[in-house]
Amino acid sequence: MGIFLYAFATGKLLAVAEKEDQEVAMWILVCWNLAASMLHPIVFSISIKPVDKIGKSGQEKDSSEASGNSITDGDGKVYQSLEERKIEIPELSTGKISKILAIYALKSWPVLFTALFCLCGYAITRIFVPIYIGRVIHTVAESGKMGDITPTVITLSGIAFTSLLFGGIRGCMFTTLTGLISRDVRRDLFRSLIRQEIAFYDKKPTGDLISRLSSDTSTVINTLTTNLNVCSRNGIMIIGSLIAMLGISWKLTVTCFVTAPAFAIINKYFGRYFDKMAEKTQNALAETTKKAEEVLSQIRTVRSFANEENEAIKYERALEIVVQLNYKRAFAYLFNVWTNEAYQYISLIVVLFYGSYLVIEKQMTAGQLITYFLYQTSLAEYVYGFGTYYVEMMATLGASRNIMQLMFRKPAIDQSAGNLTPEVIGNIELKNVHFTYPSRRNNPILNVRQISLKFLKIDFQDVSLEINKGETVALVGPSGGGKSSIVSLIERFYKPLMGNIYLDGTPINQFEHRYYHRKVNSTSHFSIITLNRTLDLPRKPRTPTLQWNNQRKYCVRTGRM
């Protein structure tokens, strides 16, 4: 409705402008119509938005009041049910992602400001090119002498050289900025990943995370900076061209805005759609990487069962999902191109018809019309480029959402929570501990007999264990009985569902992270990290240290059971 009101008000403005001695009241009425058409969508969105929010908040309140008892884990965090102890990944809007990337760009502000300065210089110099081309054509048509066009051509050559200089530096600076942002994003993403709890890696495949860290980050940052470069350049040139066109003929310029709101809204929805499709495509590609990583890392098992063909078929199915998403994106791109092209040709036809009328009515000269057409052609190119790269930039922001969510995910186990560094004797105690792996919630460990999620009633036999200094005990039992789980809990790889674990009478979550793991640590069976990096411990520790070396054929512990 607002679009139709705007188009009607714009037509009314042009009709009123045909009469020179128009009354002031008529101009006020036309201006009010234009303002009302622009305010209509804003008022409409404000009037319906609170109702939706109120209904949603009411539902959330009812659901929260319906919850009853709670479960407290070993760190004192309260959960309403076991299902709340899942891997939580924050939801990030496109606006927030844009702010985050802007902060990364501002960290390299000398390069950024140099790139933006050269970008503005390049765009501004390009704006003056149609003016001087129009002057050359007008001078040739009027005088027909080469001497009259020489100063204009020299000025045009200087503008072209300046534009060339700014354009080269702009490209160099944006390429440098791309490398700096990519480095910072990869660094922070890797830091976030290595701080996540072990349960996070039980659910997130390594191939998926490697894909996010390597190829996804490179693709997103490179595409984003390129699109930002082109969009900013086209945006400045659109504004400059519009100012020049208003100076030549404001009536012709107004005609270009008759269909502009509809075009902007269509591009907005195309941008949202490409945003969603890009996120789905990145997830599908990560799934293919996950499947490939699973198969290639376990190739001996696959070969022993002669299952190569089945795994290849599964991988092809995952690739087919990516192809289907690309089909949808391709058809959306088709309609987006049709929309942009249609807008350009409609604007060109309207300007051609109305501009001819103004020349016939002596309201502008033929030279001004030629210059205006040059600007109109350039403006159509700029608008098309801006719309196309804007859609691609929105798609890139959507693809970067997964990276940002991993980067800003808060670990379930806060490594910075503890700050105690007491002298360690070596007495370990597990008191009333109950545990189930977050990735296998339906498979309780450590003698948990029954857990009712619906009414939050728990019937179990807790697990308590004391391991004192100077005593020896071996943990034995069937597979899945909890031997490795006890070791993982002592190393604080996981949090117990209930109960606590103590080292010398102090809860292990109160120890400073690095200090605790200098006392309690382990090395896996097939470690591929260099030995001197893995065991970053003193050769002769002065305090008793609890160490598990899983590379040995058997494992003994000091203590009693």
VOMAR-706193 format. One record per residue (C-alpha): residue number from 0; residue in three letters; x, y, z. Coordinates in steps of 0.001 Angstrom, whole numbers, padded with zeros to 6 digits, always signed. Example, Ala and Ser with C-alpha at 12.3 -4.5 7.8 and 13.67 -1.06 7.14 Angstrom:
residues 2
REC_0_ALA_+012300_-004500_+007800
REC_1_SER_+013670_-001060_+007140
end
This chain:
residues 561
REC_0_MET_+000000_+000000_+000000
REC_1_GLY_+002793_+002411_+000875
REC_2_ILE_+004452_+001750_-002506
REC_3_PHE_+001293_+002636_-004420
REC_4_LEU_+000788_+005766_-002306
REC_5_TYR_+004369_+006812_-002999
REC_6_ALA_+004058_+006282_-006772
REC_7_PHE_+000806_+008249_-006850
REC_8_ALA_+002285_+011115_-004796
REC_9_THR_+005342_+011268_-007081
REC_10_GLY_+003138_+011488_-010173
REC_11_LYS_+001110_+014208_-008506
REC_12_LEU_+004320_+016151_-007769
REC_13_LEU_+005322_+016093_-011457
REC_14_ALA_+001832_+017149_-012518
REC_15_VAL_+001795_+020072_-010080
REC_16_ALA_+005287_+021161_-011237
REC_17_GLU_+004011_+021681_-014820
REC_18_LYS_+002298_+024869_-013696
REC_19_GLU_+004804_+027537_-012698
REC_20_ASP_+002513_+029762_-010597
REC_21_GLN_+001148_+026968_-008431
REC_22_GLU_-000391_+027818_-005071
REC_23_VAL_+001590_+027108_-001897
REC_24_ALA_-001220_+024996_-000445
REC_25_MET_-000941_+022581_-003348
REC_26_TRP_+002792_+022138_-002753
REC_27_ILE_+002150_+021529_+000943
REC_28_LEU_-000468_+018908_+000086
REC_29_VAL_+001880_+017101_-002299
REC_30_CYS_+004716_+017130_+000243
REC_31_TRP_+002380_+015708_+002872
REC_32_ASN_+001327_+012935_+000504
REC_33_LEU_+004965_+012011_-000065
REC_34_ALA_+005745_+012072_+003663
REC_35_ALA_+002633_+010025_+004512
REC_36_SER_+003483_+007391_+001908
REC_37_MET_+006942_+006984_+003464
REC_38_LEU_+005632_+006901_+007038
REC_39_HIS_+002871_+004397_+006258
REC_40_PRO_+005095_+001240_+006374
REC_41_ILE_+006796_+002436_+009573
REC_42_VAL_+003515_+003088_+011389
REC_43_PHE_+002104_-000220_+010164
REC_44_SER_+005106_-002233_+011388
REC_45_ILE_+005110_-000499_+014787
REC_46_SER_+001389_-001100_+015288
REC_47_ILE_+001559_-004880_+014752
REC_48_LYS_+004955_-005743_+016252
REC_49_PRO_+004156_-005372_+019990
REC_50_VAL_+001169_-007728_+019719
REC_51_ASP_+003374_-010519_+018430
REC_52_LYS_+005955_-009896_+021135
REC_53_ILE_+003338_-009851_+023903
REC_54_GLY_+001879_-013163_+022760
REC_55_LYS_+005304_-014737_+022558
REC_56_SER_+006376_-013488_+025975
REC_57_GLY_+003140_-014767_+027488
REC_58_GLN_+003774_-018228_+026120
REC_59_GLU_+007314_-018198_+027448
REC_60_LYS_+006070_-017150_+030862
REC_61_ASP_+003492_-019933_+030970
REC_62_SER_+006070_-022508_+029938
REC_63_SER_+008496_-021306_+032585
REC_64_GLU_+005839_-021415_+035308
REC_65_ALA_+004881_-024940_+034272
REC_66_SER_+008381_-026224_+035071
REC_67_GLY_+008858_-027724_+038465
REC_68_ASN_+011932_-029116_+040154
REC_69_SER_+015430_-028646_+038879
REC_70_ILE_+018689_-030552_+038662
REC_71_THR_+021983_-029114_+039868
REC_72_ASP_+025250_-030260_+038331
REC_73_GLY_+028682_-030445_+039891
REC_74_ASP_+029411_-026752_+039250
REC_75_GLY_+026181_-025599_+040856
REC_76_LYS_+024425_-024746_+037592
REC_77_VAL_+020685_-025392_+037683
REC_78_TYR_+018844_-027180_+034854
REC_79_GLN_+015115_-027782_+034581
REC_80_SER_+015705_-031115_+032850
REC_81_LEU_+018459_-033242_+031442
REC_82_GLU_+017595_-031991_+027966
REC_83_GLU_+018759_-028505_+028937
REC_84_ARG_+022296_-029841_+029265
REC_85_LYS_+022771_-029809_+025525
REC_86_ILE_+025271_-027956_+023407
REC_87_GLU_+024002_-024389_+023305
REC_88_ILE_+024979_-022312_+020278
REC_89_PRO_+023951_-018629_+020359
REC_90_GLU_+021661_-017245_+017687
REC_91_LEU_+023171_-014256_+015882
REC_92_SER_+021224_-011881_+013682
REC_93_THR_+022592_-010492_+010441
REC_94_GLY_+022957_-007067_+012045
REC_95_LYS_+025016_-008432_+014916
REC_96_ILE_+027248_-010374_+012537
REC_97_SER_+027812_-007168_+010560
REC_98_LYS_+028827_-005332_+013743
REC_99_ILE_+031250_-008112_+014679
REC_100_LEU_+032922_-008039_+011267
REC_101_ALA_+033066_-004236_+011415
REC_102_ILE_+034921_-004486_+014731
REC_103_TYR_+037422_-006868_+013147
REC_104_ALA_+037919_-004417_+010284
REC_105_LEU_+038437_-001504_+012704
REC_106_LYS_+041262_-003399_+014405
REC_107_SER_+043265_-002712_+011230
REC_108_TRP_+042045_+000889_+011020
REC_109_PRO_+045050_+002360_+009118
REC_110_VAL_+044507_-000082_+006261
REC_111_LEU_+040724_+000309_+006455
REC_112_PHE_+040738_+004119_+006383
REC_113_THR_+043286_+004171_+003559
REC_114_ALA_+041101_+001771_+001583
REC_115_LEU_+037969_+003851_+002253
REC_116_PHE_+039742_+007103_+001350
REC_117_CYS_+040938_+005672_-001960
REC_118_LEU_+037488_+004191_-002516
REC_119_CYS_+035867_+007611_-002084
REC_120_GLY_+038475_+009228_-004329
REC_121_TYR_+037926_+006626_-007038
REC_122_ALA_+034138_+006918_-006870
REC_123_ILE_+034082_+010737_-006827
REC_124_THR_+036402_+011053_-009816
REC_125_ARG_+034265_+008578_-011740
REC_126_ILE_+031201_+010740_-011062
REC_127_PHE_+032629_+013659_-013079
REC_128_VAL_+033365_+011582_-016186
REC_129_PRO_+029833_+011815_-017727
REC_130_ILE_+029810_+015603_-017249
REC_131_TYR_+032936_+016109_-019342
REC_132_ILE_+031873_+013550_-021931
REC_133_GLY_+028610_+015462_-022314
REC_134_ARG_+030520_+018728_-022648
REC_135_VAL_+032692_+017264_-025411
REC_136_ILE_+029647_+016051_-027349
REC_137_HIS_+027830_+019349_-026849
REC_138_THR_+030902_+021377_-027915
REC_139_VAL_+031393_+019309_-031073
REC_140_ALA_+027712_+019669_-031969
REC_141_GLU_+027724_+023439_-031386
REC_142_SER_+031092_+024648_-032773
REC_143_GLY_+032650_+021708_-034615
REC_144_LYS_+036218_+022926_-033798
REC_145_MET_+038896_+020701_-032278
REC_146_GLY_+040443_+023570_-030355
REC_147_ASP_+037291_+024050_-028311
REC_148_ILE_+037291_+020487_-026987
REC_149_THR_+041017_+020279_-026125
REC_150_PRO_+040767_+021773_-022570
REC_151_THR_+037839_+019499_-021767
REC_152_VAL_+039695_+016419_-023028
REC_153_ILE_+042798_+017342_-020990
REC_154_THR_+040678_+017736_-017859
REC_155_LEU_+038983_+014414_-018574
REC_156_SER_+042399_+012744_-018955
REC_157_GLY_+043491_+014100_-015560
REC_158_ILE_+040322_+012773_-013960
REC_159_ALA_+040869_+009367_-015568
REC_160_PHE_+044486_+009198_-014322
REC_161_THR_+043435_+010168_-010786
REC_162_SER_+040691_+007550_-010851
REC_163_LEU_+043197_+004952_-012034
REC_164_LEU_+045600_+005825_-009207
REC_165_PHE_+042936_+005654_-006495
REC_166_GLY_+041504_+002428_-007943
REC_167_GLY_+044818_+000575_-007770
REC_168_ILE_+045564_+001616_-004190
REC_169_ARG_+041983_+000769_-003199
REC_170_GLY_+042338_-002785_-004505
REC_171_CYS_+045690_-003226_-002771
REC_172_MET_+044355_-002019_+000589
REC_173_PHE_+041205_-004150_+000469
REC_174_THR_+043280_-007237_-000380
REC_175_THR_+045533_-006506_+002599
REC_176_LEU_+042498_-005951_+004808
REC_177_THR_+041087_-009316_+003710
REC_178_GLY_+044212_-011105_+004899
REC_179_LEU_+044223_-009291_+008255
REC_180_ILE_+040551_-009988_+008980
REC_181_SER_+040936_-013622_+007931
REC_182_ARG_+043887_-014015_+010303
REC_183_ASP_+042018_-012490_+013251
REC_184_VAL_+038836_-014497_+012654
REC_185_ARG_+040750_-017784_+012343
REC_186_ARG_+042756_-016986_+015472
REC_187_ASP_+039689_-016203_+017593
REC_188_LEU_+037738_-019148_+016187
REC_189_PHE_+040573_-021535_+017033
REC_190_ARG_+040874_-020072_+020534
REC_191_SER_+037131_-020551_+021029
REC_192_LEU_+037237_-024147_+019785
REC_193_ILE_+040089_-025258_+022040
REC_194_ARG_+038271_-023777_+025068
REC_195_GLN_+035071_-025778_+024497
REC_196_GLU_+034234_-028677_+026793
REC_197_ILE_+034888_-032254_+025669
REC_198_ALA_+031141_-032899_+025320
REC_199_PHE_+031129_-030348_+022510
REC_200_TYR_+033527_-032527_+020492
REC_201_ASP_+031457_-035629_+021219
REC_202_LYS_+028638_-034079_+019190
REC_203_LYS_+030534_-031906_+016721
REC_204_PRO_+032551_-033926_+014179
REC_205_THR_+036151_-032886_+013669
REC_206_GLY_+035639_-032597_+009911
REC_207_ASP_+032857_-030075_+010436
REC_208_LEU_+035030_-027908_+012684
REC_209_ILE_+038034_-028095_+010351
REC_210_SER_+035779_-027040_+007471
REC_211_ARG_+034607_-023999_+009434
REC_212_LEU_+038157_-023087_+010409
REC_213_SER_+039733_-023411_+006971
REC_214_SER_+037623_-023275_+003813
REC_215_ASP_+034510_-021593_+005231
REC_216_THR_+036473_-018787_+006879
REC_217_SER_+038530_-018140_+003746
REC_218_THR_+035485_-018120_+001465
REC_219_VAL_+033412_-015912_+003738
REC_220_ILE_+036064_-013246_+004387
REC_221_ASN_+037271_-013041_+000774
REC_222_THR_+033750_-012796_-000629
REC_223_LEU_+032606_-010378_+002046
REC_224_THR_+035428_-007869_+001572
REC_225_THR_+035048_-008007_-002218
REC_226_ASN_+031305_-007414_-002029
REC_227_LEU_+031768_-004660_+000558
REC_228_ASN_+034282_-002977_-001719
REC_229_VAL_+031982_-003053_-004744
REC_230_CYS_+028827_-002162_-002791
REC_231_SER_+030492_+000831_-001127
REC_232_ARG_+031881_+002058_-004445
REC_233_ASN_+028537_+001714_-006196
REC_234_GLY_+026720_+003309_-003275
REC_235_ILE_+028918_+006425_-003385
REC_236_MET_+028609_+006645_-007156
REC_237_ILE_+024819_+006290_-006941
REC_238_ILE_+024635_+009197_-004491
REC_239_GLY_+026997_+011345_-006562
REC_240_SER_+025163_+010570_-009801
REC_241_LEU_+021824_+011440_-008221
REC_242_ILE_+023189_+014792_-007026
REC_243_ALA_+024480_+015567_-010526
REC_244_MET_+021177_+014471_-012081
REC_245_LEU_+019226_+016677_-009673
REC_246_GLY_+021396_+019591_-010760
REC_247_ILE_+020610_+018928_-014428
REC_248_SER_+016863_+018308_-014074
REC_249_TRP_+015062_+017515_-010852
REC_250_LYS_+011909_+016532_-012723
REC_251_LEU_+013661_+013775_-014649
REC_252_THR_+015350_+012609_-011459
REC_253_VAL_+012030_+012346_-009634
REC_254_THR_+010727_+010016_-012343
REC_255_CYS_+013534_+007591_-011510
REC_256_PHE_+012195_+007286_-007961
REC_257_VAL_+008666_+006267_-008916
REC_258_THR_+009526_+002555_-008865
REC_259_ALA_+012576_+002760_-006570
REC_260_PRO_+010778_+001679_-003329
REC_261_ALA_+009338_-001429_-004963
REC_262_PHE_+012770_-002300_-006324
REC_263_ALA_+014362_-001800_-002890
REC_264_ILE_+011801_-004009_-001133
REC_265_ILE_+012211_-006773_-003715
REC_266_ASN_+015990_-006683_-003266
REC_267_LYS_+015514_-006815_+000500
REC_268_TYR_+013515_-010033_+000304
REC_269_PHE_+015939_-011510_-002200
REC_270_GLY_+018746_-010682_+000224
REC_271_ARG_+016980_-012471_+003089
REC_272_TYR_+016346_-015508_+000932
REC_273_PHE_+019974_-015695_-000194
REC_274_ASP_+021032_-015296_+003438
REC_275_LYS_+019048_-018390_+004450
REC_276_MET_+020104_-020392_+001401
REC_277_ALA_+023772_-019600_+001985
REC_278_GLU_+023557_-020835_+005578
REC_279_LYS_+021851_-024053_+004463
REC_280_THR_+024438_-024567_+001732
REC_281_GLN_+027334_-024110_+004162
REC_282_ASN_+025746_-026617_+006540
REC_283_ALA_+025269_-029106_+003702
REC_284_LEU_+028891_-028689_+002607
REC_285_ALA_+030030_-029185_+006192
REC_286_GLU_+027965_-032386_+006281
REC_287_THR_+029780_-033693_+003204
REC_288_THR_+033111_-032891_+004853
REC_289_LYS_+031943_-034695_+007980
REC_290_LYS_+031027_-037833_+006044
REC_291_ALA_+034315_-037819_+004152
REC_292_GLU_+036293_-037345_+007367
REC_293_GLU_+034448_-040211_+009069
REC_294_VAL_+035113_-042619_+006207
REC_295_LEU_+038717_-041662_+005503
REC_296_SER_+039695_-041691_+009176
REC_297_GLN_+038233_-045210_+009563
REC_298_ILE_+039259_-046558_+006172
REC_299_ARG_+040568_-049819_+007696
REC_300_THR_+037166_-050606_+009171
REC_301_VAL_+035428_-049698_+005912
REC_302_ARG_+037830_-051903_+003961
REC_303_SER_+037464_-054840_+006345
REC_304_PHE_+033687_-054906_+005732
REC_305_ALA_+034024_-054191_+001984
REC_306_ASN_+031706_-051211_+002436
REC_307_GLU_+033408_-048791_+000026
REC_308_GLU_+030509_-048643_-002422
REC_309_ASN_+027889_-047952_+000256
REC_310_GLU_+029976_-045142_+001722
REC_311_ALA_+030460_-043658_-001753
REC_312_ILE_+026682_-043730_-002297
REC_313_LYS_+026102_-041975_+001044
REC_314_TYR_+028614_-039296_+000092
REC_315_GLU_+026918_-038821_-003288
REC_316_ARG_+023577_-038348_-001524
REC_317_ALA_+025094_-035643_+000653
REC_318_LEU_+026473_-033948_-002461
REC_319_GLU_+023043_-034174_-004089
REC_320_ILE_+021573_-032132_-001234
REC_321_VAL_+024133_-029402_-001983
REC_322_VAL_+023183_-029509_-005664
REC_323_GLN_+019467_-029165_-004847
REC_324_LEU_+020190_-026111_-002707
REC_325_ASN_+022253_-024637_-005541
REC_326_TYR_+019308_-025186_-007903
REC_327_LYS_+017066_-023143_-005617
REC_328_ARG_+019689_-020433_-005328
REC_329_ALA_+020159_-020363_-009117
REC_330_PHE_+016442_-019868_-009782
REC_331_ALA_+016275_-017132_-007147
REC_332_TYR_+019242_-015451_-008825
REC_333_LEU_+017391_-015696_-012165
REC_334_PHE_+014385_-013785_-010834
REC_335_ASN_+016677_-011285_-009127
REC_336_VAL_+018428_-010529_-012439
REC_337_TRP_+015088_-010179_-014212
REC_338_THR_+013945_-007697_-011571
REC_339_ASN_+017102_-005594_-011824
REC_340_GLU_+017078_-005568_-015622
REC_341_ALA_+013371_-004692_-015748
REC_342_TYR_+013901_-001766_-013390
REC_343_GLN_+016748_-000428_-015533
REC_344_TYR_+014823_-000594_-018808
REC_345_ILE_+011629_+000835_-017319
REC_346_SER_+013576_+003763_-015874
REC_347_LEU_+015377_+004310_-019190
REC_348_ILE_+012125_+004355_-021199
REC_349_VAL_+010438_+006739_-018756
REC_350_VAL_+013413_+009123_-018780
REC_351_LEU_+013669_+008998_-022576
REC_352_PHE_+009996_+009826_-023049
REC_353_TYR_+009746_+012506_-020378
REC_354_GLY_+013160_+014012_-021238
REC_355_SER_+012128_+014453_-024862
REC_356_TYR_+009012_+016227_-023652
REC_357_LEU_+011085_+018624_-021508
REC_358_VAL_+013414_+019426_-024444
REC_359_ILE_+010444_+020125_-026715
REC_360_GLU_+008940_+022379_-024030
REC_361_LYS_+012290_+024265_-023761
REC_362_GLN_+012682_+023284_-020091
REC_363_MET_+016159_+021806_-020757
REC_364_THR_+018659_+021738_-023620
REC_365_ALA_+019649_+018805_-025813
REC_366_GLY_+023163_+018850_-024326
REC_367_GLN_+021747_+018559_-020826
REC_368_LEU_+019588_+015648_-021958
REC_369_ILE_+022645_+013862_-023405
REC_370_THR_+024572_+014368_-020167
REC_371_TYR_+021579_+013190_-018207
REC_372_PHE_+021344_+010032_-020332
REC_373_LEU_+024997_+009310_-019666
REC_374_TYR_+024347_+009607_-015949
REC_375_GLN_+021188_+007534_-016318
REC_376_THR_+023124_+004743_-018038
REC_377_SER_+025863_+004857_-015409
REC_378_LEU_+023292_+004975_-012610
REC_379_ALA_+021535_+001891_-013978
REC_380_GLU_+024858_+000065_-013984
REC_381_TYR_+025633_+001179_-010443
REC_382_VAL_+022186_+000213_-009149
REC_383_TYR_+022419_-003178_-010827
REC_384_GLY_+025866_-003797_-009368
REC_385_PHE_+024798_-002601_-005937
REC_386_GLY_+021726_-004845_-005927
REC_387_THR_+023638_-007886_-007156
REC_388_TYR_+026550_-007547_-004760
REC_389_TYR_+024243_-006607_-001888
REC_390_VAL_+022401_-009903_-002328
REC_391_GLU_+025712_-011769_-002452
REC_392_MET_+026927_-009925_+000633
REC_393_MET_+023780_-010926_+002532
REC_394_ALA_+024352_-014518_+001432
REC_395_THR_+027925_-014288_+002698
REC_396_LEU_+026743_-012953_+006057
REC_397_GLY_+024389_-015909_+006275
REC_398_ALA_+027237_-018293_+005552
REC_399_SER_+029358_-016636_+008250
REC_400_ARG_+026676_-017186_+010894
REC_401_ASN_+027937_-020696_+011688
REC_402_ILE_+031469_-019387_+012126
REC_403_MET_+030364_-016586_+014440
REC_404_GLN_+028157_-018919_+016483
REC_405_LEU_+031111_-021197_+017138
REC_406_MET_+033328_-018220_+017896
REC_407_PHE_+030976_-016769_+020533
REC_408_ARG_+029749_-020020_+022045
REC_409_LYS_+030307_-020125_+025801
REC_410_PRO_+031795_-023401_+027079
REC_411_ALA_+029645_-025405_+029472
REC_412_ILE_+032715_-025749_+031716
REC_413_ASP_+034173_-022352_+032562
REC_414_GLN_+037939_-022776_+032775
REC_415_SER_+038401_-019356_+034356
REC_416_ALA_+035962_-019991_+037233
REC_417_GLY_+038539_-021424_+039641
REC_418_ASN_+041515_-019567_+041071
REC_419_LEU_+042877_-021803_+043857
REC_420_THR_+046447_-023132_+043694
REC_421_PRO_+046896_-025081_+046959
REC_422_GLU_+049620_-027604_+047681
REC_423_VAL_+048531_-030966_+046254
REC_424_ILE_+048897_-034137_+048344
REC_425_GLY_+046994_-036514_+046070
REC_426_ASN_+043770_-037580_+047854
REC_427_ILE_+040820_-037915_+045463
REC_428_GLU_+037175_-038320_+046441
REC_429_LEU_+034044_-038812_+044339
REC_430_LYS_+031001_-038054_+046472
REC_431_ASN_+027464_-038978_+045376
REC_432_VAL_+028379_-038625_+041711
REC_433_HIS_+025862_-039345_+038952
REC_434_PHE_+026851_-039002_+035323
REC_435_THR_+025642_-039535_+031773
REC_436_TYR_+027438_-038452_+028615
REC_437_PRO_+025784_-035384_+026997
REC_438_SER_+025951_-037064_+023590
REC_439_ARG_+024294_-040258_+024914
REC_440_ARG_+021607_-039104_+027316
REC_441_ASN_+019625_-042318_+027061
REC_442_ASN_+022632_-044374_+028167
REC_443_PRO_+023296_-043495_+031845
REC_444_ILE_+026718_-044277_+033320
REC_445_LEU_+027864_-044890_+036925
REC_446_ASN_+024909_-046926_+038263
REC_447_VAL_+022125_-044498_+037373
REC_448_ARG_+019102_-046805_+037406
REC_449_GLN_+016178_-044637_+036388
REC_450_ILE_+015674_-040994_+035383
REC_451_SER_+012169_-039649_+034733
REC_452_LEU_+012388_-036456_+032660
REC_453_LYS_+008660_-035730_+032748
REC_454_PHE_+008280_-035351_+036502
REC_455_LEU_+011988_-034951_+037249
REC_456_LYS_+011972_-037879_+039673
REC_457_ILE_+015349_-039561_+039982
REC_458_ASP_+015838_-043047_+041389
REC_459_PHE_+019459_-044080_+041450
REC_460_GLN_+022343_-045425_+043443
REC_461_ASP_+025046_-042796_+043653
REC_462_VAL_+028739_-043484_+043148
REC_463_SER_+031254_-042577_+045841
REC_464_LEU_+034951_-043329_+045645
REC_465_GLU_+038013_-042448_+047703
REC_466_ILE_+041562_-042703_+046371
REC_467_ASN_+044128_-041848_+049035
REC_468_LYS_+047823_-041325_+048746
REC_469_GLY_+049891_-044481_+049143
REC_470_GLU_+047104_-046942_+048280
REC_471_THR_+046857_-048962_+045067
REC_472_VAL_+043680_-049930_+043197
REC_473_ALA_+042876_-051107_+039674
REC_474_LEU_+039645_-050067_+037964
REC_475_VAL_+038244_-053162_+036246
REC_476_GLY_+034892_-054087_+034797
REC_477_PRO_+032936_-054632_+031592
REC_478_SER_+032898_-052153_+028748
REC_479_GLY_+030597_-049243_+029520
REC_480_GLY_+030844_-049752_+033251
REC_481_GLY_+032324_-046323_+033892
REC_482_LYS_+036080_-046885_+034203
REC_483_SER_+037059_-044263_+031620
REC_484_SER_+034189_-042068_+032789
REC_485_ILE_+035678_-041827_+036276
REC_486_VAL_+039040_-040813_+034831
REC_487_SER_+037364_-038238_+032553
REC_488_LEU_+035422_-036792_+035475
REC_489_ILE_+038563_-036534_+037606
REC_490_GLU_+040292_-034712_+034755
REC_491_ARG_+037246_-032438_+034546
REC_492_PHE_+036549_-033276_+030917
REC_493_TYR_+032873_-033505_+031885
REC_494_LYS_+030666_-032226_+034674
REC_495_PRO_+028773_-034741_+036818
REC_496_LEU_+025000_-034607_+036679
REC_497_MET_+024933_-034420_+040463
REC_498_GLY_+027506_-034711_+043207
REC_499_ASN_+031043_-033406_+043461
REC_500_ILE_+034656_-034463_+042957
REC_501_TYR_+037325_-033366_+045432
REC_502_LEU_+041103_-033186_+045357
REC_503_ASP_+042487_-032954_+048905
REC_504_GLY_+039044_-031875_+050102
REC_505_THR_+038716_-029038_+047572
REC_506_PRO_+036165_-029253_+044712
REC_507_ILE_+038115_-029585_+041475
REC_508_ASN_+036086_-026801_+039838
REC_509_GLN_+037664_-024338_+042279
REC_510_PHE_+041224_-025053_+041110
REC_511_GLU_+042920_-022757_+038637
REC_512_HIS_+042695_-024485_+035253
REC_513_ARG_+046372_-024611_+034246
REC_514_TYR_+047519_-025403_+037778
REC_515_TYR_+045078_-028303_+038135
REC_516_HIS_+046048_-029885_+034829
REC_517_ARG_+049728_-029656_+035687
REC_518_LYS_+048809_-032019_+038508
REC_519_VAL_+046216_-034151_+036719
REC_520_ASN_+046781_-034958_+033036
REC_521_SER_+046821_-037776_+030490
REC_522_THR_+048025_-038668_+027002
REC_523_SER_+045803_-040531_+024556
REC_524_HIS_+046696_-043773_+022737
REC_525_PHE_+047411_-042231_+019332
REC_526_SER_+048687_-038746_+020019
REC_527_ILE_+049944_-036907_+016928
REC_528_ILE_+051179_-033840_+018802
REC_529_THR_+054925_-033615_+019306
REC_530_LEU_+055945_-035148_+022624
REC_531_ASN_+057664_-032047_+023955
REC_532_ARG_+054462_-030069_+023295
REC_533_THR_+052135_-032689_+024774
REC_534_LEU_+053828_-033169_+028129
REC_535_ASP_+054509_-029549_+028987
REC_536_LEU_+055426_-030448_+032570
REC_537_PRO_+058530_-030107_+034729
REC_538_ARG_+060838_-033098_+034399
REC_539_LYS_+061074_-033426_+038181
REC_540_PRO_+057915_-031964_+039706
REC_541_ARG_+058379_-030906_+043298
REC_542_THR_+054770_-031673_+044273
REC_543_PRO_+052949_-035012_+043904
REC_544_THR_+051385_-035213_+040464
REC_545_LEU_+048567_-037504_+039310
REC_546_GLN_+049312_-038662_+035770
REC_547_TRP_+047581_-041216_+033579
REC_548_ASN_+049570_-042595_+030651
REC_549_ASN_+047165_-044524_+028458
REC_550_GLN_+049979_-045748_+026253
REC_551_ARG_+050818_-048410_+028843
REC_552_LYS_+049297_-051876_+028639
REC_553_TYR_+047664_-051622_+032053
REC_554_CYS_+046637_-048863_+034412
REC_555_VAL_+046880_-048764_+038181
REC_556_ARG_+045766_-046095_+040573
REC_557_THR_+046753_-045260_+044110
REC_558_GLY_+043850_-045546_+046537
REC_559_ARG_+041069_-047897_+047538
REC_560_MET_+037595_-048556_+046085
end
